[in-house]
Amino acid sequence: ATLGSGSSVSFDGIDDEADVPDNADFSFGDGTSDQPFSIVAWVNQTATVALKTILSKWDDTGNTSEWMLELDASEKLSCKLYDESASAYIGRLYNTALATGSFINVAMTYDGSRAATGIRLYSAAVRVDDTAQSDSTYTAMENKAGTVKLGVKSTDTDIFSGSMACPGSITTAWSLPRVATSRSTAADSSRVPARNLMPVVMSRMVRGL
């Protein structure tokens, strides 16, 4: 399906997902400090009673968790950043269900402050996060060897159901005007350095389609 300047791909919630090999460009912490980054995507979710991962570098079974952006079982937008050494995380939640059946531009930005207050969530270019999430004492993310996953996390769990377009991970904390621009341009890769935007070449990597 065509959307803006890109295309969307459908995910069946069963086994459709994409993997990107590990690369230091997708890690934003060194165990001591974090660096700013942002995640953007267009999502059209199907109403389900399951978690729906948008983009993640997260593996509960392999001890390689770093970050994730997802919709929970109630269609609420959530982000978590994980410190493997401390088994602790920080995050933010939008405690209201997002609409199903139509595309919505969602984004997460993080300023690298190592605090949940440094995370912001956006829906349709409006800041929406209203609930902090934390567990134990978080220090920083660590550069682990896990893969970046589109539409899934861990070992094929919490698979996205619906359609997605223009997912990206950018090594800066975008401002609200920049988030708004991404919404109107469908994350036009010409507006950020190519190495900082993670285009997922779905025709080569999505399994199960």
Helices and strands as residue ranges (DSSP letters): E 2-3, E 6-12, E 18-20, G 24-26, E 37-45, E 52-57, E 67-71, E 76-83, E 88-97, E 104-110, G 116-118, E 119-123, E 126-127, E 131-135, E 148-150, E 161-170, H 176-185, G 189-191, G 194-196, H 202-205
